[in-house]
Amino acid sequence: MARYLITGATGMLGRDLQAALAGREVTALSRADLDVTDLAAVRDAAAGHDVIINAAAYTKVDDAEKNEDAAYAVNALGARNLAIAASAGSAQLVQVSTDYVFNGRGTSPYPEDTPRDPISAYGRTKAAGERFVQQENPTGSFIVRTAWLYGGHGPNFAATMLRLAATHDTVSVVNDQRGQPTWTADLARQIVALLDAEAPPGIYHGTNSGEATWYDFARAVFAHAGLDPDRVTPTDSSQFVRPAPRPSYSVLGHDAWQDAGLPPMRAWTDALADAARQGTFGET
């Protein structure tokens, strides 16, 4: 039986990965348990494992603009260390990445082989992590890009909408950024399916299917919570200026799944309905 190592195991995705791997031999390490920027520690932790899933990341997108070195240490050098350790132990590596490796100026879903062109510090560090993984463990690594995550084990957009709904009559949400709301429970199961299928290594886009704006997403969250979706009002990005630029278009294509003989992830609307029924909109 394969032995799995999950880094970043107490995060939103990490917790759902543990659930998706229930009944298997899993070592789940939090940031406190393993500093992925320490190569010696990573080598020791990786020893004896057949699969490493790297869910550890510096995800503070705005903070990264002023702390790019800190983000690079985790997102790039951390990924490199795990790839080195995986290669040395002939282990498979799943590197969780992001839509932020693209510039956000597309108008149709990004194919997996689209050249990287990040526009933020966070995006640059995650793109560097992808390159390191491909250099250090090219025949044993999966890069799974995801976006717009929500889930039951951490703060996220859906949970924020419900928190604001409790204190505001209306909530203004941008309607000029488009992407794919993605449930971490679905992503975790998809990653496990990818490994179980013995699919070829490479880049896969791990997002729920379909597309929406943040405004669409917010209205759907309100509706599933039994709230009036008309309490969500549309606005544009100029009203929410933030340190890091946001991609205006983050829809990812899913051809690699079909090429590997696997179905892509289901529609985001279906996933959100299930998440709502299970009460897994995360920490408010």
KEVEX-689654 format. One record per residue (C-alpha): y, z, x; residue number from 1. Coordinates in nm, 3 decimals, decimal comma, m for minus. Each point is the difference from the previous one (the first is absolute). Last residue first. Layout:
! KEVEX-689654
+---------+---------+---------+-----+
|      yy |      zz |      xx | seq |
+---------+---------+---------+-----+
|       Y |       Z |       X | NUM |
...
+---------+---------+---------+-----+
//
This chain:
! KEVEX-689654
+---------+---------+---------+-----+
|      yy |      zz |      xx | seq |
+---------+---------+---------+-----+
|   3,295 |   0,909 |  m1,683 | 284 |
|  m0,328 |  m0,013 |   0,189 | 283 |
|  m0,238 |  m0,277 |  m0,096 | 282 |
|  m0,035 |  m0,234 |  m0,296 | 281 |
|  m0,365 |   0,087 |  m0,039 | 280 |
|  m0,029 |   0,122 |  m0,358 | 279 |
|  m0,335 |  m0,170 |  m0,047 | 278 |
|   0,122 |  m0,207 |  m0,294 | 277 |
|   0,315 |  m0,085 |   0,196 | 276 |
|  m0,197 |  m0,116 |   0,304 | 275 |
|  m0,217 |  m0,216 |  m0,226 | 274 |
|   0,304 |  m0,164 |  m0,162 | 273 |
|   0,158 |  m0,049 |   0,342 | 272 |
|  m0,312 |  m0,179 |   0,126 | 271 |
|  m0,004 |  m0,233 |  m0,299 | 270 |
|   0,369 |  m0,087 |   0,045 | 269 |
|  m0,047 |  m0,051 |   0,374 | 268 |
|  m0,256 |  m0,272 |  m0,068 | 267 |
|  m0,331 |   0,040 |   0,180 | 266 |
|  m0,056 |  m0,006 |   0,376 | 265 |
|  m0,132 |  m0,321 |   0,149 | 264 |
|  m0,362 |  m0,097 |  m0,062 | 263 |
|  m0,220 |  m0,022 |   0,308 | 262 |
|  m0,176 |  m0,304 |   0,149 | 261 |
|   0,182 |   0,025 |   0,334 | 260 |
|   0,210 |  m0,309 |  m0,076 | 259 |
|   0,080 |   0,155 |  m0,338 | 258 |
|   0,126 |   0,315 |   0,166 | 257 |
|   0,199 |  m0,200 |   0,256 | 256 |
|   0,184 |  m0,191 |  m0,274 | 255 |
|   0,186 |   0,306 |  m0,128 | 254 |
|   0,369 |  m0,085 |   0,026 | 253 |
|   0,262 |   0,271 |   0,038 | 252 |
|   0,311 |   0,045 |  m0,217 | 251 |
|   0,272 |   0,183 |   0,194 | 250 |
|   0,320 |  m0,183 |  m0,095 | 249 |
|   0,336 |   0,174 |   0,038 | 248 |
|  m0,113 |   0,170 |   0,318 | 247 |
|   0,191 |   0,326 |   0,042 | 246 |
|   0,261 |   0,049 |   0,272 | 245 |
|  m0,008 |   0,344 |   0,162 | 244 |
|   0,303 |   0,231 |  m0,016 | 243 |
|   0,029 |  m0,013 |  m0,380 | 242 |
|   0,241 |  m0,167 |  m0,242 | 241 |
|  m0,105 |   0,069 |  m0,358 | 240 |
|   0,251 |  m0,172 |  m0,227 | 239 |
|  m0,016 |  m0,323 |   0,198 | 238 |
|  m0,373 |  m0,006 |  m0,072 | 237 |
|   0,049 |  m0,101 |  m0,361 | 236 |
|  m0,003 |   0,178 |  m0,336 | 235 |
|  m0,228 |   0,013 |  m0,300 | 234 |
|  m0,016 |   0,288 |  m0,250 | 233 |
|  m0,301 |   0,222 |  m0,064 | 232 |
|   0,049 |   0,205 |  m0,319 | 231 |
|  m0,122 |  m0,315 |  m0,177 | 230 |
|  m0,348 |   0,098 |   0,115 | 229 |
|  m0,006 |   0,276 |  m0,267 | 228 |
|  m0,240 |   0,265 |   0,129 | 227 |
|  m0,369 |   0,040 |  m0,080 | 226 |
|  m0,093 |   0,035 |   0,368 | 225 |
|  m0,156 |  m0,346 |  m0,003 | 224 |
|   0,327 |  m0,146 |  m0,128 | 223 |
|   0,210 |   0,176 |   0,262 | 222 |
|  m0,225 |  m0,122 |   0,280 | 221 |
|   0,014 |  m0,356 |  m0,138 | 220 |
|   0,379 |   0,012 |  m0,014 | 219 |
|   0,011 |   0,121 |   0,361 | 218 |
|  m0,225 |  m0,280 |   0,122 | 217 |
|   0,206 |  m0,267 |  m0,176 | 216 |
|   0,319 |   0,144 |   0,153 | 215 |
|  m0,167 |   0,013 |   0,343 | 214 |
|  m0,066 |  m0,370 |  m0,049 | 213 |
|  m0,345 |  m0,127 |  m0,083 | 212 |
|  m0,289 |  m0,201 |   0,135 | 211 |
|  m0,362 |  m0,084 |  m0,072 | 210 |
|  m0,297 |   0,132 |   0,193 | 209 |
|  m0,036 |   0,349 |   0,148 | 208 |
|   0,071 |   0,005 |   0,370 | 207 |
|  m0,226 |   0,006 |   0,303 | 206 |
|   0,085 |  m0,320 |   0,187 | 205 |
|  m0,270 |  m0,076 |   0,254 | 204 |
|   0,036 |  m0,088 |   0,367 | 203 |
|  m0,301 |  m0,055 |   0,223 | 202 |
|  m0,356 |   0,113 |   0,055 | 201 |
|  m0,272 |  m0,182 |  m0,194 | 200 |
|  m0,143 |   0,181 |  m0,301 | 199 |
|  m0,294 |   0,236 |   0,046 | 198 |
|   0,004 |   0,048 |  m0,378 | 197 |
|  m0,007 |   0,379 |   0,038 | 196 |
|   0,314 |  m0,008 |   0,212 | 195 |
|   0,200 |  m0,205 |  m0,248 | 194 |
|  m0,133 |   0,206 |  m0,291 | 193 |
|   0,119 |   0,317 |   0,175 | 192 |
|   0,345 |  m0,151 |   0,045 | 191 |
|   0,006 |  m0,108 |  m0,365 | 190 |
|  m0,095 |   0,349 |  m0,117 | 189 |
|   0,288 |   0,150 |   0,197 | 188 |
|   0,242 |  m0,261 |  m0,132 | 187 |
|  m0,101 |   0,068 |  m0,360 | 186 |
|   0,050 |   0,376 |   0,042 | 185 |
|   0,330 |  m0,069 |   0,178 | 184 |
|   0,138 |  m0,174 |  m0,309 | 183 |
|   0,212 |  m0,301 |   0,093 | 182 |
|   0,327 |  m0,117 |  m0,158 | 181 |
|   0,039 |  m0,361 |   0,117 | 180 |
|   0,338 |  m0,138 |   0,106 | 179 |
|   0,340 |  m0,123 |  m0,113 | 178 |
|   0,342 |   0,136 |   0,085 | 177 |
|   0,288 |  m0,114 |  m0,224 | 176 |
|  m0,048 |   0,232 |  m0,300 | 175 |
|   0,115 |   0,323 |   0,157 | 174 |
|  m0,042 |   0,314 |  m0,209 | 173 |
|   0,257 |   0,198 |  m0,197 | 172 |
|  m0,143 |   0,303 |  m0,185 | 171 |
|   0,116 |   0,111 |  m0,343 | 170 |
|   0,014 |   0,334 |  m0,184 | 169 |
|  m0,052 |   0,185 |   0,327 | 168 |
|  m0,177 |   0,327 |   0,085 | 167 |
|  m0,364 |  m0,045 |  m0,100 | 166 |
|   0,016 |  m0,376 |   0,044 | 165 |
|   0,105 |   0,053 |   0,360 | 164 |
|  m0,327 |   0,182 |   0,075 | 163 |
|  m0,200 |  m0,267 |  m0,182 | 162 |
|   0,169 |  m0,275 |   0,202 | 161 |
|  m0,061 |   0,190 |   0,323 | 160 |
|  m0,372 |   0,023 |  m0,077 | 159 |
|  m0,020 |  m0,375 |  m0,046 | 158 |
|   0,197 |  m0,062 |   0,321 | 157 |
|  m0,211 |   0,222 |   0,225 | 156 |
|  m0,048 |   0,358 |   0,117 | 155 |
|  m0,357 |   0,087 |   0,090 | 154 |
|  m0,358 |   0,042 |  m0,113 | 153 |
|  m0,047 |  m0,174 |  m0,332 | 152 |
|   0,100 |  m0,350 |   0,091 | 151 |
|   0,278 |  m0,251 |   0,053 | 150 |
|   0,033 |  m0,274 |   0,258 | 149 |
|   0,260 |  m0,276 |  m0,008 | 148 |
|  m0,164 |  m0,199 |   0,278 | 147 |
|  m0,321 |  m0,077 |   0,189 | 146 |
|  m0,113 |  m0,182 |   0,309 | 145 |
|  m0,362 |   0,044 |   0,107 | 144 |
|  m0,057 |  m0,088 |   0,365 | 143 |
|  m0,373 |  m0,007 |   0,064 | 142 |
|  m0,129 |   0,046 |   0,352 | 141 |
|  m0,323 |  m0,057 |   0,188 | 140 |
|   0,033 |  m0,337 |   0,169 | 139 |
|   0,362 |   0,036 |   0,113 | 138 |
|  m0,019 |   0,359 |   0,126 | 137 |
|   0,279 |   0,045 |   0,256 | 136 |
|   0,217 |  m0,306 |  m0,061 | 135 |
|  m0,033 |  m0,018 |  m0,378 | 134 |
|   0,061 |   0,373 |  m0,031 | 133 |
|   0,301 |  m0,021 |   0,230 | 132 |
|   0,149 |  m0,284 |  m0,205 | 131 |
|  m0,042 |   0,191 |  m0,325 | 130 |
|   0,164 |   0,308 |   0,148 | 129 |
|   0,295 |  m0,209 |   0,117 | 128 |
|   0,042 |  m0,125 |  m0,358 | 127 |
|  m0,003 |   0,361 |  m0,121 | 126 |
|   0,272 |   0,093 |   0,250 | 125 |
|   0,214 |  m0,300 |  m0,089 | 124 |
|  m0,033 |   0,066 |  m0,373 | 123 |
|   0,114 |   0,360 |   0,041 | 122 |
|   0,294 |  m0,110 |   0,208 | 121 |
|   0,100 |  m0,250 |  m0,268 | 120 |
|   0,017 |  m0,379 |  m0,040 | 119 |
|  m0,360 |  m0,089 |   0,086 | 118 |
|  m0,099 |  m0,361 |   0,073 | 117 |
|  m0,378 |  m0,029 |   0,028 | 116 |
|  m0,132 |  m0,353 |  m0,029 | 115 |
|  m0,184 |  m0,069 |  m0,327 | 114 |
|  m0,376 |  m0,002 |   0,065 | 113 |
|  m0,087 |   0,227 |  m0,293 | 112 |
|   0,180 |  m0,229 |  m0,243 | 111 |
|   0,327 |   0,138 |  m0,141 | 110 |
|   0,026 |  m0,043 |  m0,377 | 109 |
|   0,280 |  m0,239 |  m0,102 | 108 |
|   0,379 |   0,028 |   0,032 | 107 |
|   0,028 |   0,146 |   0,348 | 106 |
|   0,306 |   0,180 |   0,137 | 105 |
|  m0,169 |   0,333 |   0,047 | 104 |
|   0,007 |  m0,016 |   0,380 | 103 |
|  m0,370 |   0,074 |   0,046 | 102 |
|  m0,157 |   0,291 |   0,196 | 101 |
|   0,136 |   0,218 |  m0,281 | 100 |
|  m0,294 |  m0,106 |  m0,219 |  99 |
|  m0,196 |   0,277 |   0,167 |  98 |
|  m0,284 |   0,110 |   0,223 |  97 |
|  m0,322 |   0,201 |  m0,025 |  96 |
|  m0,208 |  m0,057 |   0,313 |  95 |
|  m0,372 |  m0,002 |  m0,074 |  94 |
|  m0,196 |   0,033 |   0,322 |  93 |
|  m0,368 |  m0,079 |   0,056 |  92 |
|  m0,172 |   0,187 |   0,278 |  91 |
|  m0,145 |  m0,136 |   0,324 |  90 |
|   0,085 |   0,335 |   0,165 |  89 |
|   0,238 |  m0,140 |   0,260 |  88 |
|   0,144 |  m0,243 |  m0,255 |  87 |
|   0,063 |   0,277 |  m0,251 |  86 |
|   0,169 |   0,216 |   0,264 |  85 |
|   0,229 |  m0,282 |   0,109 |  84 |
|   0,078 |  m0,087 |  m0,362 |  83 |
|   0,077 |   0,364 |  m0,076 |  82 |
|   0,236 |   0,021 |   0,296 |  81 |
|   0,173 |  m0,323 |  m0,098 |  80 |
|   0,052 |   0,120 |  m0,356 |  79 |
|   0,158 |   0,319 |   0,131 |  78 |
|   0,214 |  m0,203 |   0,239 |  77 |
|   0,134 |  m0,216 |  m0,282 |  76 |
|   0,042 |   0,210 |  m0,314 |  75 |
|   0,002 |   0,346 |   0,157 |  74 |
|   0,200 |  m0,050 |   0,320 |  73 |
|   0,204 |  m0,281 |  m0,157 |  72 |
|   0,122 |   0,231 |  m0,277 |  71 |
|   0,116 |   0,255 |   0,256 |  70 |
|   0,170 |  m0,270 |   0,206 |  69 |
|   0,161 |  m0,146 |  m0,312 |  68 |
|   0,171 |   0,326 |  m0,087 |  67 |
|   0,338 |  m0,115 |  m0,131 |  66 |
|  m0,127 |  m0,289 |  m0,214 |  65 |
|  m0,332 |   0,182 |  m0,037 |  64 |
|   0,168 |   0,259 |  m0,220 |  63 |
|   0,049 |  m0,265 |  m0,269 |  62 |
|  m0,365 |  m0,105 |  m0,012 |  61 |
|  m0,151 |   0,346 |   0,023 |  60 |
|  m0,359 |  m0,127 |   0,018 |  59 |
|  m0,112 |   0,107 |   0,347 |  58 |
|  m0,366 |  m0,078 |  m0,042 |  57 |
|  m0,354 |   0,137 |  m0,005 |  56 |
|  m0,230 |  m0,191 |  m0,235 |  55 |
|  m0,211 |  m0,131 |   0,286 |  54 |
|  m0,355 |  m0,056 |  m0,117 |  53 |
|  m0,250 |   0,033 |   0,284 |  52 |
|  m0,358 |  m0,120 |  m0,048 |  51 |
|  m0,311 |   0,063 |   0,211 |  50 |
|   0,091 |   0,347 |   0,120 |  49 |
|  m0,162 |   0,179 |   0,294 |  48 |
|   0,315 |   0,030 |   0,208 |  47 |
|   0,314 |  m0,067 |  m0,201 |  46 |
|   0,135 |   0,355 |   0,027 |  45 |
|  m0,044 |   0,016 |   0,377 |  44 |
|   0,158 |  m0,340 |   0,056 |  43 |
|   0,289 |   0,092 |  m0,230 |  42 |
|   0,063 |   0,323 |   0,189 |  41 |
|   0,009 |  m0,188 |   0,330 |  40 |
|   0,231 |  m0,264 |  m0,146 |  39 |
|   0,254 |   0,251 |  m0,136 |  38 |
|   0,229 |  m0,194 |  m0,240 |  37 |
|  m0,260 |   0,045 |  m0,276 |  36 |
|   0,066 |   0,373 |  m0,004 |  35 |
|  m0,310 |   0,133 |  m0,172 |  34 |
|  m0,065 |   0,314 |  m0,203 |  33 |
|   0,363 |   0,068 |  m0,096 |  32 |
|   0,045 |  m0,365 |  m0,103 |  31 |
|  m0,306 |   0,041 |  m0,221 |  30 |
|  m0,357 |  m0,081 |   0,094 |  29 |
|  m0,281 |  m0,086 |  m0,240 |  28 |
|  m0,343 |  m0,041 |   0,163 |  27 |
|  m0,228 |  m0,173 |  m0,248 |  26 |
|  m0,377 |  m0,028 |  m0,034 |  25 |
|  m0,045 |  m0,156 |  m0,341 |  24 |
|  m0,038 |   0,163 |  m0,341 |  23 |
|   0,362 |  m0,055 |  m0,094 |  22 |
|   0,147 |  m0,301 |   0,180 |  21 |
|   0,233 |  m0,101 |  m0,285 |  20 |
|   0,109 |   0,363 |  m0,039 |  19 |
|   0,082 |   0,029 |   0,370 |  18 |
|   0,190 |  m0,326 |  m0,020 |  17 |
|   0,197 |   0,141 |  m0,294 |  16 |
|   0,115 |   0,293 |   0,212 |  15 |
|   0,096 |  m0,229 |   0,286 |  14 |
|   0,198 |  m0,226 |  m0,231 |  13 |
|   0,232 |   0,278 |  m0,115 |  12 |
|   0,005 |   0,178 |   0,334 |  11 |
|  m0,243 |   0,273 |   0,103 |  10 |
|  m0,226 |  m0,233 |   0,197 |   9 |
|   0,263 |  m0,143 |   0,233 |   8 |
|  m0,295 |  m0,107 |   0,212 |   7 |
|  m0,333 |  m0,071 |  m0,169 |   6 |
|  m0,315 |  m0,009 |   0,215 |   5 |
|  m0,319 |  m0,142 |  m0,150 |   4 |
|  m0,363 |   0,032 |   0,108 |   3 |
|  m0,230 |  m0,277 |  m0,112 |   2 |
|  m0,345 |   0,092 |  m0,129 |   1 |
+---------+---------+---------+-----+
//
